[in-house]
Amino acid sequence: MQQRILSSQLAEYVGQTVCLKGWLHRLRQLGEVNFLILRDRHGIAQAVLSAEAATTLSHVPVESIVCVSGRVVQESQAPGGYELHDPTVEVINPSAAPPPLEINKKKIKASLPFFLDHAVIGYRHLERRAIFQIASGIMQGFRQTLNAADFTEIQTPKLVGTSTESGANVYAVEHFGQTAYLAQSPQFYKQIMVGVFERVYEVGPVFRAEKHSTTRHINEYVSMDVELGFIHDHFDVMAVVTQVITGILEYLSADYSQQLALLKVDMPIIGYDIQHPIFPYIHFADAQQMLAEQFGMKDAIGAPDLTPEHERLLGKWAQQKYQSDFLFVVGYPMQKRPFYTHPDPDRPDYSNSFDLLFRGLELITGGQRLHRYEDYITAIEKMGHSLESYAHYLEAFQYGMPPHGGFAIGLERFVMQLLKLDNIRLATLFPRDIHRLVP
């Protein structure tokens, strides 16, 4: 039995007989010269068929699993520049019926709901598959960059006993006669682990039981979280953000060029100071003033947060002024930040926190955290919450916690903005929102 090779390896076997295994992507019957297009995990390859062979295979449905053996010939017009001649074809497992989506076409012409209903088949489409290969590359680049900076990867619980994280609703679940909750973030745990490893990160799902139905929100998503100790303030955290984002993009350019080319990705614009990447920043109060003066957004003045339209205009401003697709907005009002956020010592109504906008959409939230035990006691009592609910969290701060901070990147939002998709569900493998629990 011949050993299987992949479509990307044909150049190594010119003149030799090889075996390809994969899905019958398409059968093109053109008369005397016909083509069988096979798809495997690396791409597609074609085999040249005689009219008789094409007729014999015409009853085989697309998406059937086939083995194609033939002699490798260089051909500039073929996918990848090579094709198989004089092939023999074995049908290993025929498809039971035509697929619900035409995944062998250049584009899938289907509504988003219909596509998501049949996503288990739809993701076989080359472009849709490439989206999630790039998502995989983003996670790999994230890990590689942080590993090189001496971070330790951790995994924290997704079933938690209290719903103490502020800023979002929670999912309550039954847990052997008790009520547990799906974690809204690993925030408390990653801060605790700064007291162990100093620098930690996690890639994992988080859950937000918010009744929104927008193109930028889902209820379960992948969060790429970072926390680091011994910082001076939030600008040290922003420097790590810049390092991580740049590292991810460099990793994609080096290792995912095929997918980037297939999707015609417009890679982000990054400004540089000599050799170092620089993301510009603007203070929240200055951003509000600029929005009012330059864009006529009078509603921005005095508001406790930025609206999606404000973010879009700030992204446009950063591209024009700094030639950057990224912009930090720093110093959000304390009233809009979680209780563990460190205030600006010089302007206590504002925080040592930030959002990173990517092409006018919030991609990252982060900042400096409180690190003194007594500050946490004051902050929690000010909220009117019970200290008992935070007992395990507070224990870490009783025994020496360095000044620290961190951030979180939403993977699906990153993919959506990088690929300029118009809905976050296109960047989510199996979306979970207020309407969808399947497939």
C-alpha positions as CSV (number, residue, x, y, z in Angstrom):
1,M,0.0,0.0,0.0
2,Q,1.4,3.4,-1.0
3,Q,2.0,5.9,1.8
4,R,-0.3,8.9,1.7
5,I,1.1,12.3,0.9
6,L,-0.6,15.7,1.1
7,S,-1.5,18.1,-1.7
8,S,1.2,20.5,-0.6
9,Q,3.9,17.9,-1.1
10,L,3.4,17.1,-4.8
11,A,6.4,19.2,-5.8
12,E,8.7,16.8,-3.9
13,Y,7.5,13.8,-6.0
14,V,7.6,14.9,-9.7
15,G,7.7,11.8,-11.9
16,Q,6.8,9.5,-9.1
17,T,3.5,7.7,-8.4
18,V,1.9,8.9,-5.2
19,C,-1.3,8.5,-3.3
20,L,-3.6,11.3,-2.2
21,K,-6.5,10.8,0.2
22,G,-9.2,13.3,0.9
23,W,-12.6,14.6,-0.1
24,L,-14.0,14.6,-3.7
25,H,-14.2,18.4,-3.9
26,R,-15.4,18.6,-7.6
27,L,-15.5,16.6,-10.8
28,R,-15.1,18.7,-13.9
29,Q,-16.3,16.9,-17.0
30,L,-15.1,18.9,-20.0
31,G,-15.0,16.2,-22.8
32,E,-11.8,14.5,-23.6
33,V,-9.9,16.1,-20.8
34,N,-11.5,16.0,-17.3
35,F,-10.4,16.8,-13.8
36,L,-11.0,15.3,-10.4
37,I,-10.4,17.9,-7.7
38,L,-9.4,16.4,-4.3
39,R,-9.3,18.4,-1.0
40,D,-7.2,17.5,2.0
41,R,-6.1,19.4,5.1
42,H,-3.5,21.4,3.2
43,G,-5.5,22.4,0.2
44,I,-6.6,21.0,-3.2
45,A,-5.0,19.0,-6.0
46,Q,-6.2,17.8,-9.3
47,A,-6.0,14.6,-11.3
48,V,-6.5,14.4,-15.1
49,L,-9.1,11.9,-16.1
50,S,-10.0,10.3,-19.4
51,A,-13.6,10.7,-20.6
52,E,-14.2,7.1,-19.7
53,A,-12.9,7.5,-16.2
54,A,-14.9,10.7,-15.7
55,T,-18.1,9.0,-16.8
56,T,-17.4,6.1,-14.4
57,L,-17.0,8.5,-11.5
58,S,-19.9,10.8,-12.4
59,H,-22.2,9.0,-10.0
60,V,-20.0,9.5,-7.0
61,P,-21.3,12.4,-4.9
62,V,-19.0,15.3,-4.0
63,E,-17.6,15.1,-0.4
64,S,-17.1,11.3,-0.8
65,I,-13.8,10.1,0.7
66,V,-11.5,9.0,-2.1
67,C,-8.0,7.7,-2.7
68,V,-6.3,9.0,-5.9
69,S,-3.0,7.4,-7.0
70,G,-1.2,8.8,-10.0
71,R,2.1,10.1,-11.5
72,V,3.0,13.7,-10.4
73,V,3.5,16.1,-13.4
74,Q,4.4,19.7,-13.2
75,E,1.6,21.9,-14.7
76,S,1.5,25.7,-14.3
77,Q,-2.2,25.8,-14.7
78,A,-2.9,23.3,-12.0
79,P,-3.6,24.2,-8.4
80,G,-0.2,24.6,-6.7
81,G,1.5,24.0,-10.1
82,Y,1.3,20.1,-10.1
83,E,-1.2,17.5,-11.0
84,L,-1.7,13.7,-11.2
85,H,-1.7,11.8,-14.5
86,D,-3.0,8.3,-15.3
87,P,-4.8,8.1,-12.0
88,T,-6.6,5.3,-10.3
89,V,-9.5,6.3,-8.0
90,E,-10.8,4.3,-5.1
91,V,-14.0,5.4,-3.3
92,I,-13.3,4.8,0.4
93,N,-16.6,6.1,1.8
94,P,-19.3,7.6,-0.5
95,S,-21.2,10.7,0.6
96,A,-24.8,9.8,1.4
97,A,-26.3,12.8,-0.3
98,P,-25.3,16.2,-1.8
99,P,-24.2,18.6,0.9
100,P,-26.7,21.4,1.9
101,L,-24.1,24.1,0.9
102,E,-22.1,24.4,-2.2
103,I,-18.7,24.2,-0.5
104,N,-16.8,23.6,-3.8
105,K,-17.7,27.1,-5.1
106,K,-15.5,30.1,-4.7
107,K,-18.0,31.7,-2.4
108,I,-20.8,30.3,-0.3
109,K,-24.1,31.9,-1.2
110,A,-26.2,31.4,1.9
111,S,-27.7,33.5,4.6
112,L,-25.8,33.6,7.9
113,P,-28.5,31.7,9.8
114,F,-28.7,29.0,7.1
115,F,-24.9,28.7,7.1
116,L,-24.7,28.4,10.9
117,D,-27.4,25.8,10.8
118,H,-25.2,23.7,8.6
119,A,-21.8,24.8,9.9
120,V,-20.6,21.3,10.4
121,I,-20.4,21.0,6.6
122,G,-19.9,24.7,5.8
123,Y,-16.5,24.9,7.5
124,R,-15.2,22.5,4.9
125,H,-15.2,25.4,2.4
126,L,-11.7,26.6,1.8
127,E,-12.2,30.2,2.8
128,R,-14.3,29.4,5.9
129,R,-11.7,26.9,7.0
130,A,-9.0,29.5,6.5
131,I,-10.7,31.8,9.0
132,F,-10.3,29.3,11.8
133,Q,-6.8,28.4,10.8
134,I,-5.9,32.0,11.2
135,A,-7.7,32.0,14.6
136,S,-5.5,29.1,15.5
137,G,-2.5,31.0,14.4
138,I,-3.5,34.0,16.6
139,M,-3.5,31.7,19.6
140,Q,-0.2,30.2,18.7
141,G,1.4,33.6,18.2
142,F,0.0,34.8,21.5
143,R,1.5,31.8,23.3
144,Q,4.8,32.0,21.5
145,T,5.2,35.7,22.2
146,L,4.4,35.4,25.9
147,N,6.5,32.2,26.4
148,A,9.5,34.1,25.0
149,A,8.8,36.8,27.6
150,D,8.9,34.3,30.5
151,F,5.2,34.0,31.1
152,T,3.6,30.8,32.5
153,E,0.4,29.4,31.0
154,I,-2.3,28.6,33.5
155,Q,-5.8,27.1,33.3
156,T,-8.4,28.4,35.8
157,P,-11.9,27.1,36.8
158,K,-14.9,27.8,34.6
159,L,-17.3,26.6,37.3
160,V,-17.1,29.1,40.2
161,G,-18.9,29.4,43.5
162,T,-19.7,33.1,43.5
163,S,-20.8,35.7,40.9
164,T,-18.5,38.5,42.2
165,E,-17.0,39.7,39.0
166,S,-18.6,43.0,38.1
167,G,-19.7,44.3,34.7
168,A,-21.8,41.4,33.3
169,N,-24.6,39.0,34.0
170,V,-23.8,35.5,34.9
171,Y,-25.0,32.0,34.1
172,A,-26.2,30.0,37.1
173,V,-25.9,26.3,36.9
174,E,-27.0,23.5,39.3
175,H,-24.0,21.8,40.9
176,F,-24.9,18.8,43.1
177,G,-27.5,20.7,45.1
178,Q,-25.6,24.0,45.1
179,T,-25.7,26.9,42.7
180,A,-22.5,27.5,40.7
181,Y,-21.8,30.0,38.0
182,L,-20.0,29.9,34.7
183,A,-16.9,32.1,34.9
184,Q,-17.2,35.6,33.3
185,S,-13.4,35.9,33.2
186,P,-10.3,34.4,34.9
187,Q,-9.6,37.8,36.4
188,F,-9.5,36.9,40.1
189,Y,-7.5,33.7,39.5
190,K,-4.9,35.3,37.2
191,Q,-4.3,38.1,39.8
192,I,-3.9,35.4,42.5
193,M,-1.3,33.6,40.4
194,V,0.8,36.7,39.9
195,G,1.6,36.0,43.6
196,V,3.0,32.7,42.4
197,F,4.5,33.1,39.0
198,E,4.7,36.9,38.5
199,R,3.7,36.6,34.9
200,V,0.8,34.4,33.7
201,Y,-1.6,34.0,30.8
202,E,-4.6,31.9,29.8
203,V,-6.5,31.0,26.7
204,G,-10.0,29.8,27.5
205,P,-13.7,30.3,27.2
206,V,-15.7,32.9,29.2
207,F,-19.4,33.3,29.5
208,R,-21.5,36.5,29.6
209,A,-25.2,36.1,30.1
210,E,-26.1,39.5,28.5
211,K,-29.2,39.8,26.4
212,H,-27.6,41.5,23.5
213,S,-28.0,40.6,19.8
214,T,-25.4,42.7,17.9
215,T,-22.8,42.0,15.2
216,R,-20.0,42.4,17.8
217,H,-21.3,40.4,20.8
218,I,-21.7,36.7,21.6
219,N,-22.4,35.0,25.0
220,E,-19.5,32.6,24.9
221,Y,-16.1,33.5,23.5
222,V,-12.4,32.8,23.8
223,S,-10.5,35.2,26.0
224,M,-6.8,35.5,25.8
225,D,-5.8,36.8,29.3
226,V,-2.5,38.2,30.6
227,E,-1.5,39.4,34.0
228,L,2.0,40.5,35.1
229,G,3.6,41.8,38.3
230,F,6.2,44.4,39.3
231,I,4.9,47.1,37.0
232,H,5.0,50.8,37.5
233,D,1.6,51.6,36.1
234,H,-0.7,50.8,33.2
235,F,1.8,52.0,30.6
236,D,4.0,49.0,31.4
237,V,1.0,46.8,30.6
238,M,0.3,48.7,27.4
239,A,3.9,47.9,26.3
240,V,3.2,44.2,26.7
241,V,0.0,44.6,24.7
242,T,2.0,46.2,21.9
243,Q,4.5,43.4,22.1
244,V,1.9,40.7,22.0
245,I,-0.2,42.2,19.1
246,T,2.9,42.7,17.1
247,G,4.2,39.2,17.8
248,I,0.9,37.7,16.8
249,L,0.8,39.6,13.5
250,E,4.5,38.7,12.7
251,Y,3.7,35.0,13.5
252,L,0.7,35.1,11.1
253,S,2.7,36.7,8.3
254,A,5.5,34.0,8.6
255,D,3.4,30.9,9.2
256,Y,-0.1,31.6,7.7
257,S,0.8,33.4,4.5
258,Q,-1.3,30.9,2.4
259,Q,-4.5,31.6,4.4
260,L,-3.8,35.4,4.5
261,A,-3.5,35.3,0.7
262,L,-6.6,33.2,0.2
263,L,-8.7,35.6,2.3
264,K,-6.9,38.7,0.8
265,V,-6.2,40.0,4.3
266,D,-5.3,43.6,4.6
267,M,-2.7,43.4,7.4
268,P,-2.9,46.2,10.0
269,I,-0.9,49.4,9.9
270,I,1.6,49.7,12.8
271,G,3.6,52.8,13.5
272,Y,7.3,52.4,14.6
273,D,9.7,54.5,16.6
274,I,13.0,53.6,15.0
275,Q,12.7,49.8,15.3
276,H,10.1,49.5,18.0
277,P,6.3,49.3,17.3
278,I,4.3,52.1,18.8
279,F,0.5,52.3,19.3
280,P,-0.6,55.9,19.9
281,Y,-2.7,56.8,22.9
282,I,-5.1,59.5,23.9
283,H,-6.6,60.2,27.3
284,F,-10.3,59.5,27.7
285,A,-11.1,63.2,28.6
286,D,-9.1,64.4,25.6
287,A,-10.8,61.9,23.3
288,Q,-14.2,63.3,24.4
289,Q,-13.1,66.8,23.7
290,M,-11.7,65.9,20.3
291,L,-14.8,64.0,19.3
292,A,-16.9,67.1,20.1
293,E,-14.7,69.5,18.4
294,Q,-13.6,67.6,15.3
295,F,-16.6,65.3,14.7
296,G,-19.4,67.3,16.3
297,M,-20.2,64.5,18.8
298,K,-21.4,66.8,21.6
299,D,-22.9,63.8,23.4
300,A,-19.3,62.6,24.1
301,I,-18.7,65.4,26.6
302,G,-19.3,64.2,30.2
303,A,-20.3,60.7,29.2
304,P,-18.9,57.9,31.4
305,D,-18.0,55.7,28.4
306,L,-17.5,55.7,24.7
307,T,-20.2,54.6,22.3
308,P,-19.5,52.3,19.3
309,E,-19.7,55.3,17.1
310,H,-17.2,57.2,19.2
311,E,-14.8,54.3,18.9
312,R,-15.3,54.2,15.2
313,L,-14.5,57.9,14.8
314,L,-11.4,57.5,17.1
315,G,-10.2,54.7,14.9
316,K,-10.6,56.9,11.9
317,W,-8.7,59.7,13.6
318,A,-5.8,57.4,14.6
319,Q,-5.5,56.2,11.0
320,Q,-5.4,59.8,9.7
321,K,-3.2,61.3,12.3
322,Y,-0.8,58.4,13.2
323,Q,-1.2,56.0,10.3
324,S,-2.1,53.4,12.8
325,D,-4.9,50.8,12.9
326,F,-4.5,50.7,16.7
327,L,-5.2,53.3,19.3
328,F,-5.1,53.2,23.1
329,V,-7.7,55.2,25.0
330,V,-6.4,55.6,28.6
331,G,-7.8,56.9,31.8
332,Y,-11.4,55.7,31.7
333,P,-13.6,57.1,34.5
334,M,-13.4,55.0,37.7
335,Q,-17.2,54.7,37.8
336,K,-17.1,52.5,34.6
337,R,-14.2,50.3,35.7
338,P,-14.3,47.2,38.0
339,F,-13.6,47.8,41.7
340,Y,-10.1,46.2,41.4
341,T,-8.9,49.0,39.0
342,H,-6.2,51.3,40.3
343,P,-7.1,55.0,40.2
344,D,-4.9,57.6,38.6
345,P,-3.0,59.1,41.6
346,D,-3.1,62.6,40.0
347,R,-6.7,62.4,38.8
348,P,-8.6,60.0,41.2
349,D,-11.8,60.2,39.2
350,Y,-10.0,58.6,36.3
351,S,-8.3,55.2,36.3
352,N,-5.0,53.7,35.3
353,S,-6.8,51.6,32.7
354,F,-7.1,51.5,29.0
355,D,-9.0,50.1,26.0
356,L,-7.2,49.2,22.8
357,L,-9.2,50.1,19.7
358,F,-8.5,48.1,16.5
359,R,-9.9,49.7,13.4
360,G,-12.4,51.6,15.6
361,L,-13.6,48.6,17.7
362,E,-12.7,47.8,21.3
363,L,-10.4,44.8,21.2
364,I,-8.7,44.9,24.6
365,T,-9.5,46.1,28.0
366,G,-6.8,46.3,30.6
367,G,-5.0,48.3,33.2
368,Q,-3.3,48.5,36.6
369,R,-5.0,46.7,39.5
370,L,-5.1,47.5,43.2
371,H,-2.5,45.5,45.0
372,R,-2.8,46.6,48.7
373,Y,-5.1,44.5,50.9
374,E,-6.5,47.6,52.7
375,D,-7.4,49.2,49.4
376,Y,-9.5,46.1,48.5
377,I,-11.3,46.2,51.8
378,T,-12.2,49.9,51.2
379,A,-13.3,49.3,47.6
380,I,-15.5,46.3,48.4
381,E,-17.1,48.0,51.4
382,K,-17.8,51.0,49.3
383,M,-19.7,48.8,46.9
384,G,-21.7,47.4,49.8
385,H,-20.6,43.8,49.2
386,S,-19.8,41.2,51.7
387,L,-16.1,40.6,52.4
388,E,-16.9,36.9,52.9
389,S,-17.8,36.6,49.2
390,Y,-14.2,37.6,48.4
391,A,-12.4,35.7,51.1
392,H,-10.2,33.5,48.9
393,Y,-9.4,36.3,46.5
394,L,-8.5,38.7,49.3
395,E,-6.3,36.1,51.0
396,A,-3.7,36.5,48.2
397,F,-3.5,40.3,49.0
398,Q,-2.9,39.8,52.7
399,Y,0.5,38.2,52.1
400,G,2.3,40.6,49.7
401,M,1.2,41.2,46.2
402,P,3.4,43.3,43.8
403,P,2.0,46.1,41.8
404,H,0.4,44.4,38.8
405,G,-1.9,44.7,35.9
406,G,-3.1,42.9,32.8
407,F,-5.5,42.7,29.9
408,A,-7.7,40.4,27.9
409,I,-8.1,40.0,24.1
410,G,-11.3,38.6,22.7
411,L,-10.2,36.1,20.1
412,E,-13.3,36.3,17.9
413,R,-13.2,40.1,17.8
414,F,-9.6,40.0,16.8
415,V,-10.4,37.6,13.9
416,M,-13.4,39.7,12.9
417,Q,-11.5,43.0,12.7
418,L,-8.4,41.5,11.1
419,L,-10.4,39.8,8.4
420,K,-12.9,42.7,8.1
421,L,-15.8,40.4,8.7
422,D,-19.2,42.1,9.2
423,N,-20.4,39.8,12.0
424,I,-18.6,38.2,14.9
425,R,-20.5,35.0,14.3
426,L,-18.4,34.5,11.1
427,A,-15.4,34.4,13.4
428,T,-16.9,32.0,15.9
429,L,-16.7,28.3,15.3
430,F,-20.1,27.4,16.8
431,P,-21.6,30.7,18.1
432,R,-23.6,30.9,21.3
433,D,-26.0,33.9,21.5
434,I,-29.5,34.5,22.8
435,H,-30.9,32.7,19.8
436,R,-28.5,29.8,19.2
437,L,-27.5,26.7,21.1
438,V,-26.9,24.4,18.2
439,P,-25.1,22.9,16.4
